[in-house]
Amino acid sequence: MAVKLTKSQKDEICEKYLSGNYTLASLGREYKTVYLNIRKILINRNIPLKSLKDAVKLSQFSLKRGKPKGTKDKNKRKPRTCQKRGTDHGNWKGGSKLATLIRNSKECRNWRKNVYEKDNYTCQNCGTRSCKNIQVTLNADHIIPFKQLLYMYNITDVKQVYGNHPIWDLDNGKTLCQKCHRKTPTYGGKTAYKDFSTCQKII
């Protein structure tokens, strides 16, 4: 419970605060009252309150981390612009694979969409499709394996497949549900054709 202060105590508070060695909180602890009462006394006597910056100067501590002024954080993270990127970075492992870049391209997304539309969004193996109560995940499967196509057309850069490239032939794609797609020998890039050297290259 806050103690009611006498007139002499209020005068002492004002003198101590003006001396610069006391803060609102320290005066509140000394006179067993909340710092808001101390603040009210000072305002009523037209004594200007010290800014937070001045209070920090008295304590000799930094606002941000509570460390003495002048100290530097040695473990502070460097700005992102100074960090090494790409081939200069220690964890560089060659970047994304060509097949991944092509699968994520706009052309491949359009090809998938066109294959779904061609097959009326229906699995060509089991005939399932999404309806009101059932949600079916569909995949666009390559009849000739995707990796085999890259070898046949000698594709070494993602820019080679931009536009109307033969690998986007809709007749080479069919819609499968995820369950049926997993049963195929080429699912997940684990193609059954380990050696493409026997395949004829189309240049």
Sequence and secondary structure as in RCSB ss.txt:
>XXXX:A:sequence
MAVKLTKSQKDEICEKYLSGNYTLASLGREYKTVYLNIRKILINRNIPLKSLKDAVKLSQFSLKRGKPKGTKDKN
KRKPRTCQKRGTDHGNWKGGSKLATLIRNSKECRNWRKNVYEKDNYTCQNCGTRSCKNIQVTLNADHIIPFKQLL
YMYNITDVKQVYGNHPIWDLDNGKTLCQKCHRKTPTYGGKTAYKDFSTCQKII
>XXXX:A:secstr
      HHHHHHHHHHHHHTS  HHHHHHHTTS HHHHHHHHHHTT     HHHHHHHHTB TTTS BTT   TT
    GGGS  GGGSTT  S S HHHHHHTSHHHHHHHHHHHHHTTT  TTT     SS    EEEEESS HHHHH
HHTT  SGGGGSSS GGG GGGEEEEEHHHHHTSTTGGG  S    TTS    
